[in-house]
């Protein structure tokens, strides 16, 4: 009797896997991103900035899908601050200050808040960051939050929507002559 039950469970499992009537556990990556930074810092994803300056970033998303999709560029968010200006690649923010308010450091704008990606094509938005004249100097961790993928054409029954974010570092120094 036990053998019959085990054989039945085994056969049902094979039928389930072969039928394809279940969602994938991890969504397929539908786009990739690239950031072009005007004042690149110590790494490709670190901005060098001085107080009172304006930074322009070009965020480019490239479709890796055969479907037309829309990705909302939701916001730019300050996640952590460290008053030490350290040019090393130690960006572990677990012990950094998270109480600095974004409004006291910068304001920002996005040239496009929604990026429509045609199949296998790129689209970009310009992120403009205006730093305050009196912001604390040091290192900042930022995230560009991207909303859930929206399918603009028919998609398969197993396609899953997901959101993501793009991490950035920013090193803020005094204006030249104010050091």
Phi, psi and omega in degrees: 000317179298322179296321180294319179295314179297319178296320179296315179298318179299314181294317178298319178299315179296315179299319180298312181296316182287335182288333180070020181267038180217148181286152175291146182285332178238126181293149175292141176289123184259348179204159173239167180227158174216141178240127172257123184248132180299308182248076185294142182263223185285345179215168184298336182249027178236129181262133168266126183217155174242159181305139178077002182272166175243130181246140177240125177243139175254109177264116181247126174253136180240125181293138173240028186237158175266008180244156173281128181229159177238132177239116177286133170267101192281309182191169172248126188233132173283124182251332181197159182220140175227123184289346179281126174272103183239120183272006178284178180267020179276090182250029175290109187268010185299330180252011181281163178287127178249007184264356178292130182277137181301321182298333179279349183253311183200164164237165185212166172214158177241133179292327174228133178263352176222127179253117176268125180248118172286160180307125176057034180232158180257158172211151186229158169228146177263126176259119179253124180245122177253110181279142178289153178290337184241023178292150175296137176280154180143206182250139179236144171253131182233157173225133168266112182273127178252132183283183181297139174299135175244128180276122181263354174228169182304137178235165183289160184292345181256359179292139181239140177270146179205157175250167179207181175216158180246122181276141175223148170250151177220127176255117183252125180241164177298161174297153177303134180089355179254005187287000000 
